[in-house]
Amino acid sequence: MKLSQLFGHTLREPPADAELTSHRLALRAGLVRFLGAGLYSYLPLGWRVVRKIEAILREEMDGIDAQEMLMPVLHPAELWQATGRWGSIGPALMRVRDRSGRDYALAMTHEEVVAELARREIRSYRDLPCVVYHIQTKVRDEPRPRGGLLRVREFRMKDAYSLDADTAGLDAFYPRILAAYQRIFARCDLHPILVEADTGMMGGADSHEFLLPHPAGEDTLIRCTACDYAANAERAEFRLPPIVPQTLEEPHPIATPGCETIADVAAFVGVPTSQTLKAVFYTRDNAELVFVIIRGDLEVNETKLRNLLGGGELRPATEEEIRAAGAAPGYASPVGLEVRETRDGPGALVVADRSIKVGSNFVAGANRPGYHLTGVNYPRDFAVTLLADIAQAQAGHLCPRCGEALAAEAAIELGHCFKLGTRYAEAVGATYLDKEGHERPIVMGSYGIGVGRLLAAVIETHHDEHGIVWPPALAPFDVHLLTLGTAEEVRAQSEAAYAQLQEAGLEVLYDDRQESAGVKFADADLIGCPVRVTVSKRSLKAGGVEVKARWAGERRVVTPESLVEQVQQTIADWTEPG
């Protein structure tokens, strides 16, 4: 490809709102162009990288006997209604209506469609197991698109789905897909960490994410500093320290004027925040008030809370909603309230974190403005409807396995794998006949990798102050060929090198433009192809053409006859920068 004919161009400066390195470099190198919030067009250079990534995805999926297919982006609403996700996902699922008034979903993922296909195509145990996959566009009404390709509204994803006769079959396949994902990321020169993850809107019994530690990430990786425990923040657990026995006091009201926060209350009373009880109020699905009690030194993990409640949308409750439950905003307490004994009973729905059992003589609200209670103890002084782990794990908490300290760091999610079980099959009636002729639901798994996010993660990991440093397997071209000057001998040798390299099967981006050497060198570093070959009067005088690896500072002049061999060897010697 001659650069003078390439659609798209490099930019000297990125747009002011491009904050992340991958966003800035993808725009400056001419890989993508912004169309609207969370919407990007891939220009030819970027699309070549996408195709390289997708080739790796296909090779590894085919290697575990997965079969490629293609499913629509537009889904009849009935499928999503059957599984319950039409209503449970919320506004992230984009919905449209056709001219006849029929509702459709724009696919965020394809579990419903695979389950419906399985219902039609799978008849008996002889048809199982099998694995299908496709690389398709996905759409999400992302409220805060940011980071270029890391968080968008429309994206390409490789999603695979396993179909098994039982959970034993799913459990047997699961390590194979995890291993295939590890190979995919390794081939992209990325080295994420496999962590326990929340199943989220997908549901199922278990899930794992591949998280790449990186400051640009929006996920949080929690891992032990001593053992191999690792989880995302939504799923992470931690061990509470042992309780120190104390003589139980009686509840006693105390005036706490001007104490608006837990820290204020603790300091005023003279206790650590771990000896306070914090009240947090949510409204679930704009209908049900949820009164959460947690130890004052901890934060509520809304994902854990949502899962405990069986899903739904949570938002902070208003002061009016809190008062309607009989509690005082800022001074709320379950003490003295009528608390539901069951989810459907009368009274307030009070959800407590297990931390209220680790401690005694707590300071809690008195349901009276300006006052708190000391000497509050559970379960003597108040009841709860549900008691569970709903606390957010943080750095410094104790590992649930070995008891050593946990660490927390930002990370980019590269892939997610789910053991779905029979949820989707049962919803649409996808069954098979077993050996005894009994009808049984198909057991499913779901496995996804976002292509654009993977591309962005590669740039975040592989760059320097001058531009992208592509791993050879993903580079848009193997060689960036520069011709400097207008001398006929330089032009002739450049054209010969261009033909020679292409004949050897190498992909060449030939900068034949009438630009200065500085501009050409800057663009070559910005685009980041593995090998730069330069033809100039100086190189010809020195005996040939100049060869330089993008990731190294060394330049060497090689003869035209050895050019192909030298370029191939340079690519083979790829060394990860840093």
HELIX and SHEET records of a PDB file:
HELIX    1   1 LEU A    3  GLN A    5  5                                   3    
HELIX    2   2 THR A   21  ARG A   28  1                                   8    
HELIX    3   3 PRO A   44  GLY A   63  1                                  20    
HELIX    4   4 ALA A   77  THR A   83  1                                   7    
HELIX    5   5 ARG A   85  SER A   88  1                                   4    
HELIX    6   6 GLU A  111  GLU A  121  1                                  11    
HELIX    7   7 TYR A  125  ASP A  127  5                                   3    
HELIX    8   8 GLY A  148  LEU A  150  5                                   3    
HELIX    9   9 THR A  167  ARG A  187  1                                  21    
HELIX   10  10 GLY A  200  MET A  202  5                                   3    
HELIX   11  11 ILE A  262  VAL A  269  1                                   8    
HELIX   12  12 THR A  273  GLN A  275  5                                   3    
HELIX   13  13 GLU A  302  LEU A  309  1                                   8    
HELIX   14  14 GLU A  319  ALA A  324  1                                   6    
HELIX   15  15 ARG A  354  LYS A  357  5                                   4    
HELIX   16  16 ARG A  423  VAL A  428  1                                   6    
HELIX   17  17 VAL A  451  THR A  461  1                                  11    
HELIX   18  18 GLU A  488  GLU A  503  1                                  16    
HELIX   19  19 ALA A  517  ILE A  527  1                                  11    
HELIX   20  20 LYS A  537  LYS A  541  1                                   5    
HELIX   21  21 PRO A  560  SER A  562  5                                   3    
HELIX   22  22 LEU A  563  ALA A  572  1                                  10    
SHEET    1   A 2 VAL A  32  GLY A  36  0                                        
SHEET    2   A 2 LEU A  39  TYR A  42 -1                                        
SHEET    1   B 7 GLN A  67  GLU A  68  0                                        
SHEET    2   B 7 CYS A 130  VAL A 139  1                                        
SHEET    3   B 7 GLU A 154  ASP A 164 -1                                        
SHEET    4   B 7 VAL A 443  GLY A 450 -1                                        
SHEET    5   B 7 LEU A 406  GLY A 421 -1                                        
SHEET    6   B 7 ASP A 206  PRO A 213 -1                                        
SHEET    7   B 7 ILE A 193  GLU A 196 -1                                        
SHEET    1   C 7 GLN A  67  GLU A  68  0                                        
SHEET    2   C 7 CYS A 130  VAL A 139  1                                        
SHEET    3   C 7 GLU A 154  ASP A 164 -1                                        
SHEET    4   C 7 VAL A 443  GLY A 450 -1                                        
SHEET    5   C 7 LEU A 406  GLY A 421 -1                                        
SHEET    6   C 7 ASP A 219  CYS A 224 -1                                        
SHEET    7   C 7 ALA A 230  ASN A 232 -1                                        
SHEET    1   D 3 LEU A  74  PRO A  76  0                                        
SHEET    2   D 3 ASP A 103  LEU A 106 -1                                        
SHEET    3   D 3 MET A  94  ARG A  97 -1                                        
SHEET    1   E 3 HIS A 252  ALA A 255  0                                        
SHEET    2   E 3 TYR A 371  VAL A 376 -1                                        
SHEET    3   E 3 PHE A 362  GLY A 365 -1                                        
SHEET    1   F 5 LEU A 314  PRO A 316  0                                        
SHEET    2   F 5 LEU A 277  ARG A 284 -1                                        
SHEET    3   F 5 GLU A 288  ARG A 295 -1                                        
SHEET    4   F 5 LEU A 349  ASP A 353  1                                        
SHEET    5   F 5 LEU A 386  ALA A 388  1                                        
SHEET    1   G 2 THR A 431  LEU A 433  0                                        
SHEET    2   G 2 GLU A 439  PRO A 441 -1                                        
SHEET    1   H 2 HIS A 463  ASP A 464  0                                        
SHEET    2   H 2 GLY A 467  ILE A 468 -1                                        
SHEET    1   I 5 VAL A 508  ASP A 511  0                                        
SHEET    2   I 5 VAL A 479  THR A 483  1                                        
SHEET    3   I 5 VAL A 531  VAL A 535  1                                        
SHEET    4   I 5 VAL A 545  ALA A 549 -1                                        
SHEET    5   I 5 ARG A 555  VAL A 558 -1                                        
END                                                                             
